[in-house]
């Protein structure tokens, strides 16, 4: 093996690791976001767990965060919670930081 091959393999490995971490952060963030929204809607612990899983699943509908934001705004509004897209996006940002912190601590 040449030095170039070793470097290429190292970059590919780092890229794969970074992509996996980004996926894990997003999944954790969505779960935390679901728990946040469930608390706003005053759901039971069982309902909270199911709702958090539903939020994680909602992220697979399309690329980006728009599907999650749309679901949360719709569900919170339907539950009579006084919220808007700005509040949901602020929670999304806060939960992203928390998810990253939790994953960094667990490694």
N, C-alpha and C positions, 0 to 999 in steps of 0.2 A: 504494500500500500504506500501511496505517496502522501506527502503532507497535505496536498490539495484534497485528496479523497477523504482523509481524516477530518479536515475542516468541514468539508461538505456534509459528511455524516453527522458531525457535531451540530451544525446549523439545522439539519433536518430533525434531529432529536430535540433540540431546543424549541423549534417551531411546533412540533407535535406536543411537547410538554406545555408550552404556552397556550396552545389551542384547547387542550384538555382543562387547564386551569381556568381559562375564560369561560368554558362551558359550565364548570362546577360553580364558579362565582355566580353566573347568571341563574342557574337552577336554585342555588341557595338563596339568592336575592329574591327570586320569585316566590319561594316558600315563605320567606320572612315578610314579603309584601302581602301575601295572602293572609298571614297571621295578623298583620297590622289592619288590613281591611276587615277581617273577621271581628277583631276587637271593636272597630268602629260600628259594626253592625250588631254587636252584642250577641254573637253566636256562642253556642255551647262548645266545650272542648272537642267533642266528637265532630260537630259541624265545622269547627275551625280547622281540624285536621283534613277533613274532606275538601273544604274550600281551598286550603293552601295547595293541595294536590291539583285541584282544578285550575288554579292560577298557573302552576308549573306547566300543565298540559296546554293551556291557552297560548303559551309562548311558541308552540310548535305550529301554529296556524300560518304565520308568515314571518319573514325575516324582520328583525328589529323589535323594538319595544311597543310599537303601536297597538298590536293585538292585546297585549297585557293591559296597557293604559285604557283602551276601549272597554275591555271586560270590567276592570275595576270601577271606572266611572259609571258604567251602566249598572253594575250590581249595587254600588253604594247609593246611587240615585234612586234605584228601585226600592231599596231598603229604607229610604227616607232620611239618609245621612246627608247633611248639608256639606257638600264638597264640590270641587271642580277639577278640571284637568291639571291645573297648576299645582293643587295640593297633592294630587296623585303623583305627579312628576317629581315633586319635592320628596315625597316618601320613597319613590323609586331610587332617587339619588342617595338618600340616607341609608336605605337598605343595601345598596350596592357597596357602600363603604363598610357597613356592618358585615356583610357576607364575606368580603375580602379579608377583613380583620379575623373573622372566625376561622376561615380556611388557613390563613397564615399561622394562626396559633395552633391549629391541629396538626400541622406538619412538623 
